[in-house]
Amino acid sequence: MSLPGAPCAGSSILGEGGGVRPPSLVERLDSRTRVILALLFAVALVTGSDVTLLTVGLGLALILALLARLPVVRTLRRMLVLEGFMLVVLALLPFSIPGRVVAEVLGFAASAEGLTRAAQITLKANAITVAVFALLGTLEVVALGRALARLGAPERLVHLFLFTVRYLDVLDREYRRLRLAMRARAFRPATGPHCWCSIGYLFGMLMVRSLERAERIDAAMRCRGFTGRFPCLHEEAESGPGALDWGVGAASTAAVTLLLVMG
């Protein structure tokens, strides 16, 4: 019998598209290797400032996405929120950072330094997001949690991560159930004290029910002898990374080092 609340194996952060297909090159890597590569790639790009370097980083992230066989449509849909924020950055930064004026729009001067900064932020955000999707988005949630634990992350942090991912959907269903109950009582969103008070009651009740559910889950897990570690039916090999991991790790380390030196 599985522990109540334990994350379901087989579900990845990006979700499953259905069907059986051979694993991609990225999926054949050890989960710890993928976590380390994602961290190194993010650090290398965050510390860089050269636009050409960041463009190369974005190209490497796209190569990772191809190697991971990310679904194009779903990945683009998930990045729409980021791109909306990037449009705001591109629209405001050129006019808010002083420097050499390159253009004027409606009396507002756009600086070259502002354009460069906006380009840097946009390239960094997109490259890191695509790389994380490729390396970690195709990784099962349970495998990602176990990789973090085996890399030395605090156990409580790992448990918090696993429970958060597992119960986001539960909280969403509870929220929809409460909203349906409000609509059945003729509640309609509007502007006014009564509406804001009702929405406050909605979120307050959601927090109360979440706390009650957490207490029930904790009691059920203790009754089943939970010792602070999630049992896994499919244990990863403890022999360490294989030849593929060492080869990809060496190539990635060389690429990250080159990015850091050039940056």
VENPEDA-V660646 format. One record per residue. N is the residue number from 1. NEAR is the number of other C-alpha atoms within 8 Angstrom. Layout:
N,NEAR
N,NEAR
This chain:
1,2
2,4
3,9
4,7
5,8
6,10
7,10
8,7
9,7
10,6
11,9
12,11
13,10
14,7
15,7
16,6
17,4
18,4
19,4
20,4
21,4
22,4
23,7
24,9
25,8
26,12
27,10
28,7
29,10
30,10
31,10
32,10
33,11
34,12
35,13
36,8
37,11
38,12
39,8
40,9
41,11
42,9
43,8
44,12
45,14
46,8
47,8
48,12
49,10
50,8
51,10
52,6
53,12
54,15
55,9
56,8
57,11
58,13
59,9
60,8
61,13
62,11
63,8
64,12
65,13
66,8
67,9
68,13
69,7
70,10
71,6
72,6
73,6
74,7
75,9
76,8
77,7
78,7
79,8
80,8
81,7
82,8
83,8
84,8
85,8
86,9
87,8
88,8
89,10
90,12
91,8
92,8
93,12
94,16
95,12
96,8
97,9
98,8
99,8
100,7
101,9
102,8
103,7
104,9
105,7
106,4
107,5
108,7
109,11
110,14
111,15
112,11
113,11
114,15
115,12
116,9
117,10
118,12
119,10
120,12
121,8
122,11
123,12
124,12
125,8
126,10
127,14
128,13
129,8
130,11
131,14
132,10
133,12
134,14
135,15
136,12
137,11
138,14
139,12
140,12
141,14
142,10
143,9
144,12
145,12
146,9
147,11
148,12
149,11
150,8
151,7
152,6
153,9
154,7
155,7
156,6
157,8
158,13
159,9
160,8
161,9
162,13
163,11
164,8
165,10
166,12
167,9
168,8
169,8
170,8
171,10
172,8
173,8
174,9
175,9
176,8
177,8
178,10
179,9
180,8
181,8
182,9
183,9
184,7
185,6
186,6
187,7
188,6
189,5
190,5
191,6
192,6
193,6
194,6
195,11
196,9
197,8
198,8
199,8
200,8
201,8
202,10
203,8
204,8
205,8
206,12
207,8
208,8
209,8
210,9
211,8
212,8
213,8
214,8
215,8
216,8
217,10
218,8
219,8
220,9
221,11
222,9
223,7
224,7
225,6
226,10
227,5
228,4
229,5
230,7
231,4
232,5
233,4
234,4
235,5
236,4
237,5
238,4
239,4
240,5
241,9
242,7
243,6
244,8
245,11
246,9
247,8
248,8
249,10
250,8
251,8
252,9
253,8
254,8
255,8
256,11
257,9
258,8
259,13
260,11
261,6
262,7
263,9
